[in-house]
């Protein structure tokens, strides 16, 4: 039976020193999606342990870690991977090296719990692409859902 790996990220409140406006409902969105997944697909897939990062657990480091080898990248050929994010999205100035990929000069990013703190960043669409590419190269099927602003790329 095919495995279904899932990573749910929901951020209502951000680090108090980041001055990022809190949201309301991201935790609820994650809970609803998890219920939907288990209620709808439990018989069709071997539901690998899902992982949930809520608020302070959804740091840049943790999101990268669990999108990679510590969780989602464990998926193999024909497994299914679901990445669900509910929180703030943003745009930021892109590095000059990316100008050919996005001539607007900006890139989209998801805002992590610790984004905006000294030395801490948002997770850019380019970084997400690199992390998810490994999963696809292993032959897994990938579904991403971003419930945030600037999720177009």
Secondary structure, DSSP 8 states (H G I E B T S, - for coil): --EEEEEEEE-SS--GGGT----SSHHHHHHHHHHHHHHHHTTTSEE---EEEEGGG--HHHHHHHHTTTTGGG--TT-EEEEEEES-EEEEE--GGGTTT-TTSEEEEE--TTTTSTT---EEHHHHHHHHHHHHHTT-EEEEEEESTT---
